[in-house]
Amino acid sequence: MENKDYKDVFVFVEQREGVIQSVAFELLGKARDLADVLHEKVVAMLLGSGVRQQAQMLIEYGADVVIVVDTPELKDYLSEQYSQAVSQIVTHCNPHIVLYGATTIGRDLAPRLASRLKTGLTADCTKLEILPVKEGELEFCMTRPAFGGNLMATIICPNNRPQMSTVRPGVMQKMQRQPGRQGVITDFHPVFDTAKFKVKLVETIKADKQMADIAEAKVLVSGGRGVHNKEGFDKLQALADVLGGQVASSRAMVDNGVMPHECQVGQTGKTVRPALYMACGISGAIQHLAGMEESDFIIAINKDKFAPIFSVADLGIVGDLHKIVPMLTERLKKEMEK
Ligand SMILES: Cc1cc2nc3c(=O)[nH]c(=O)nc-3n(C[C@H](O)[C@H](O)[C@H](O)COP(=O)(O)OP(=O)(O)OC[C@H]3O[C@@H](n4cnc5c(N)ncnc54)[C@H](O)[C@@H]3O)c2cc1C
């Protein structure tokens, strides 16, 4: 590692069509915790075209400094353009740590930067902490599932800077917005090597999104193999409708084609943190728990009283979900009509 003065916790602020994505606020919340332990600053990197007016909002969500790159070249996400801009900011500022969302954009950008900056990257982290590791020296500890989720690995990057990680949306918590919070907004002007811009965006065709994102839902009624089939999920949908929630699924029911992948909760699906997560006929494999155990309140319905899901449940119901779910739906409907 070169003997430079590496400092501050940087966050790549992801925006799409000018809308800052929730993962950016979540990363700022985590960056705030890390920076406070290190007595360093939180620096947000806001890139795009016509995005400058949103910088103050990032300060209100925890940034001390916002570096803005507002230029037509960065209107839409393109790998080379963004890689050049971010790598120039990083080379200029020497951050200690850089965080990215584990989204399609973050998963494209972060490895390119790791390669350009000759540093490491820990992907899909579920926990980020500053801990005393060796002789009381503070180390950035990045934890993520390993070996198919069967163990959690804590990874450090002692020899290269910056230390970088990606985190999925929904894993970290954003801090409460503090309107009027003060910070510094500064512009950065990268020098683009346009000869390397080999890819042009010709047209954007949006996927037909009929389903709401389960990661945004406040209530999830989630089903596993015990739900059996589509008709079983109709029962879960009826309960979700009464509760104003959405239906989600374990991987077992995605793999067998009953539910779409967008509904899958877990290590290879989505990470969710609803106010209420109802796990119906889900055994509670570690890969499933990795995506939902941070939910505020968990109710598990399972006919096997030894099912591991009960170890994370706040409330457990042992019995046949095909009887319990319709009874619960009817009871709740009646209560709500009162
Ligand atoms: C690398 C890797 C990644 C993975 N990623 C994910 C992931 O992202 N998400 C995920 O979910 N899984 C994932 N898995 C799969 C995971 O290991 C489990 O196989 C899966 O979660 C099991 O789904 P399940 O709980 O629905 O099914 P099962 O484990 O078969 O459990 C079904 C449960 O339903 C109960 N049941 C049956 N009938 C009834 C009834 N009538 N009433 C009440 N309860 C009933 C049973 O008692 C049982 O507990 C992954 C695996 C690997 C190796």
PDBQT file of the ligand as one rigid body, heavy atoms in Angstrom, charges set to zero:
ROOT
HETATM    1  C1  LIG A 401     -26.468 -21.372  -2.877  1.00  0.00    +0.000 C 
HETATM    2  C2  LIG A 401     -27.902 -21.497  -2.429  1.00  0.00    +0.000 A 
HETATM    3  C3  LIG A 401     -28.689 -20.377  -2.450  1.00  0.00    +0.000 A 
HETATM    4  C4  LIG A 401     -30.025 -20.453  -2.032  1.00  0.00    +0.000 A 
HETATM    5  N1  LIG A 401     -30.797 -19.306  -2.042  1.00  0.00    +0.000 NA
HETATM    6  C5  LIG A 401     -32.047 -19.367  -1.528  1.00  0.00    +0.000 A 
HETATM    7  C6  LIG A 401     -32.861 -18.193  -1.452  1.00  0.00    +0.000 A 
HETATM    8  O1  LIG A 401     -32.476 -17.113  -1.876  1.00  0.00    +0.000 OA
HETATM    9  N2  LIG A 401     -34.089 -18.300  -0.894  1.00  0.00    +0.000 N 
HETATM   10  C7  LIG A 401     -34.586 -19.487  -0.410  1.00  0.00    +0.000 A 
HETATM   11  O2  LIG A 401     -35.728 -19.503   0.077  1.00  0.00    +0.000 OA
HETATM   12  N3  LIG A 401     -33.855 -20.608  -0.501  1.00  0.00    +0.000 NA
HETATM   13  C8  LIG A 401     -32.607 -20.581  -1.058  1.00  0.00    +0.000 A 
HETATM   14  N4  LIG A 401     -31.887 -21.731  -1.165  1.00  0.00    +0.000 N 
HETATM   15  C9  LIG A 401     -32.585 -23.017  -0.907  1.00  0.00    +0.000 C 
HETATM   16  C10 LIG A 401     -32.680 -23.367   0.563  1.00  0.00    +0.000 C 
HETATM   17  O3  LIG A 401     -31.518 -24.068   0.969  1.00  0.00    +0.000 OA
HETATM   18  C11 LIG A 401     -33.906 -24.272   0.817  1.00  0.00    +0.000 C 
HETATM   19  O4  LIG A 401     -33.823 -25.407   0.007  1.00  0.00    +0.000 OA
HETATM   20  C12 LIG A 401     -35.248 -23.587   0.563  1.00  0.00    +0.000 C 
HETATM   21  O5  LIG A 401     -35.298 -22.339   1.221  1.00  0.00    +0.000 OA
HETATM   22  C13 LIG A 401     -36.363 -24.468   1.069  1.00  0.00    +0.000 C 
HETATM   23  O6  LIG A 401     -37.597 -23.893   0.768  1.00  0.00    +0.000 OA
HETATM   24  P1  LIG A 401     -38.866 -24.212   1.669  1.00  0.00    +0.000 P 
HETATM   25  O7  LIG A 401     -38.612 -23.799   3.073  1.00  0.00    +0.000 OA
HETATM   26  O8  LIG A 401     -40.019 -23.610   0.961  1.00  0.00    +0.000 OA
HETATM   27  O9  LIG A 401     -39.014 -25.787   1.512  1.00  0.00    +0.000 OA
HETATM   28  P2  LIG A 401     -38.730 -26.961   2.526  1.00  0.00    +0.000 P 
HETATM   29  O10 LIG A 401     -37.394 -26.853   3.145  1.00  0.00    +0.000 OA
HETATM   30  O11 LIG A 401     -39.071 -28.213   1.822  1.00  0.00    +0.000 OA
HETATM   31  O12 LIG A 401     -39.783 -26.702   3.701  1.00  0.00    +0.000 OA
HETATM   32  C14 LIG A 401     -41.153 -26.817   3.567  1.00  0.00    +0.000 C 
HETATM   33  C15 LIG A 401     -41.762 -26.611   4.940  1.00  0.00    +0.000 C 
HETATM   34  O13 LIG A 401     -43.160 -26.593   4.827  1.00  0.00    +0.000 OA
HETATM   35  C16 LIG A 401     -43.703 -27.251   5.958  1.00  0.00    +0.000 C 
HETATM   36  N5  LIG A 401     -45.037 -27.711   5.570  1.00  0.00    +0.000 N 
HETATM   37  C17 LIG A 401     -45.358 -28.662   4.649  1.00  0.00    +0.000 A 
HETATM   38  N6  LIG A 401     -46.700 -28.757   4.532  1.00  0.00    +0.000 NA
HETATM   39  C18 LIG A 401     -47.236 -27.848   5.392  1.00  0.00    +0.000 A 
HETATM   40  C19 LIG A 401     -48.564 -27.472   5.711  1.00  0.00    +0.000 A 
HETATM   41  N7  LIG A 401     -49.614 -28.039   5.126  1.00  0.00    +0.000 N 
HETATM   42  N8  LIG A 401     -48.747 -26.503   6.653  1.00  0.00    +0.000 NA
HETATM   43  C20 LIG A 401     -47.691 -25.934   7.276  1.00  0.00    +0.000 A 
HETATM   44  N9  LIG A 401     -46.404 -26.244   6.990  1.00  0.00    +0.000 NA
HETATM   45  C21 LIG A 401     -46.175 -27.179   6.056  1.00  0.00    +0.000 A 
HETATM   46  C22 LIG A 401     -42.731 -28.363   6.260  1.00  0.00    +0.000 C 
HETATM   47  O14 LIG A 401     -42.829 -28.773   7.618  1.00  0.00    +0.000 OA
HETATM   48  C23 LIG A 401     -41.390 -27.706   5.940  1.00  0.00    +0.000 C 
HETATM   49  O15 LIG A 401     -40.843 -27.094   7.114  1.00  0.00    +0.000 OA
HETATM   50  C24 LIG A 401     -30.569 -21.679  -1.595  1.00  0.00    +0.000 A 
HETATM   51  C25 LIG A 401     -29.735 -22.815  -1.574  1.00  0.00    +0.000 A 
HETATM   52  C26 LIG A 401     -28.426 -22.718  -1.984  1.00  0.00    +0.000 A 
HETATM   53  C27 LIG A 401     -27.569 -23.946  -1.924  1.00  0.00    +0.000 C 
ENDROOT
TORSDOF 0
